[in-house]
Amino acid sequence: MLKTIADFKPFAHVTYVNLRNTLSTGTDYKTWWANELHPTEKGFDLVTNRFVEVLYTLP
């Protein structure tokens, strides 16, 4: 749904960053997740890197 909103012409200045599957939910989840909502410091590093990747693609 959020990606769809970012695709509307009035929101052409908005970029959707898909963070799904950025952090593992497997047996090593405690490496990446501090709790159900918040990444660990290592997890935040991965999320930040994903944003940086997208930022470098912008004009």
N, C-alpha and C positions, 0 to 999 in steps of 0.2 A: 504494500500500500504506500509506504513512504517513497519508494522509487517512482511510483506512478505520479505522485504529487510533484516530485522534482522534474518530471518530464513535461509538465504543463508550461506553456509558453510564458505566462506571467512569472514563472519561477526559473527562467533560463539561467539565472545567476546562481542557482542552487546546484550543488553536486552531491549526489547520493554516494555514500561510502558503505559498501556492504561489509560488515564486520562478522557476519555469521561464519562459523567454523574457523575463526581466527584463533580461538583458544580451545585447547583440547578438553573434552568431557570424558575422556577415557580413564583408565586406572591412574594416570598421572595428573588428574585434574587439580590436585592440591598444589601442584607446581604453578598453575596458572590462575586458580581461583582462590581468593581469600574467604569468600562466602558465596551465596547464591547469586549475588548481584555484582560484586566487586572483584576485579582482577587483583592478583598480587602485583608487586612491583615488576616482576618479570613479565607478567601478563600485560600490564600497562605498556611495557616496552614494545611488545608485539602489536598492540592496538595502535600505538603511536607510529610505529613503522608502517602500518597499513595506511594511515592518514598521509604520511610523508610520500609514500608511493603515488597516491592519488594527487596530491598537491603538485608533484613534479610533472604530471600530465596536463595540468591546466595552463592556459595561455598566459 
